[in-house]
């Protein structure tokens, strides 16, 4: 699956793909757990609200620059 394929899916289908994706790491931001997944050649951040127990946002990205948020290292 490519990033463009993923973006063309509806929200329910995106969530299904994420459930089958490879977990990479997670971090917290306030009441949100931000869970990082790897899907073939791109990453997805799933923003999960602990208070409401729902996903608030799904943010796919291709660049590795955001990974420092999870691993505290700078990638070029």
C-alpha positions as CSV (number, residue, x, y, z in Angstrom):
1,X,0.0,0.0,0.0
2,X,1.3,3.5,-0.8
3,X,0.6,6.7,1.0
4,X,-1.7,7.8,-1.8
5,X,-3.6,4.5,-1.5
6,X,-4.0,5.1,2.2
7,X,-5.1,8.7,1.8
8,X,-7.8,7.6,-0.7
9,X,-9.4,5.3,1.9
10,X,-12.3,6.4,4.1
11,X,-11.8,6.7,7.9
12,X,-13.1,3.3,8.8
13,X,-10.8,1.6,6.2
14,X,-7.8,3.6,7.4
15,X,-8.5,2.4,11.0
16,X,-8.6,-1.2,9.7
17,X,-5.3,-0.8,8.0
18,X,-3.7,0.7,11.1
19,X,-4.9,-2.3,13.2
20,X,-3.0,-4.6,10.9
21,X,0.1,-2.3,10.7
22,X,3.4,-2.7,12.6
23,X,3.5,-0.9,15.9
24,X,6.7,1.2,16.2
25,X,6.4,3.4,19.3
26,X,4.2,5.7,21.3
27,X,4.4,8.9,23.2
28,X,2.0,11.1,25.3
29,X,0.8,14.6,24.7
30,X,-1.7,15.7,27.4
31,X,-4.6,13.3,27.4
32,X,-3.6,11.9,24.0
33,X,-1.6,8.7,23.4
34,X,0.1,9.2,20.0
35,X,0.8,5.7,18.6
36,X,3.3,5.4,15.7
37,X,2.7,2.6,13.1
38,X,4.7,1.6,10.0
39,X,2.8,0.7,6.8
40,X,5.2,-0.4,4.1
41,X,7.0,2.8,3.0
42,X,5.3,5.4,5.3
43,X,4.3,6.0,8.9
44,X,1.0,6.8,10.6
45,X,0.4,8.6,13.9
46,X,-2.9,7.6,15.5
47,X,-4.0,10.2,18.2
48,X,-6.0,8.3,20.8
49,X,-7.9,10.3,23.5
50,X,-7.6,8.4,26.8
51,X,-10.6,10.4,28.3
52,X,-13.1,9.6,25.5
53,X,-11.4,6.3,24.4
54,X,-11.6,7.4,20.8
55,X,-9.2,8.1,18.0
56,X,-9.2,11.9,17.4
57,X,-6.9,12.0,14.4
58,X,-4.8,9.9,12.0
59,X,-1.8,11.6,10.6
60,X,0.2,9.8,7.9
61,X,3.7,11.0,6.8
62,X,6.5,9.7,4.7
63,X,9.5,11.7,6.0
64,X,11.6,10.2,8.8
65,X,12.1,13.6,10.4
66,X,9.2,13.2,12.9
67,X,10.7,10.0,14.3
68,X,12.9,12.0,16.7
69,X,9.7,12.7,18.7
70,X,9.7,9.0,19.6
71,X,13.3,8.1,19.8
72,X,14.9,11.4,20.9
73,X,17.4,11.3,18.0
74,X,17.8,13.6,15.0
75,X,17.5,11.9,11.6
76,X,18.8,13.6,8.5
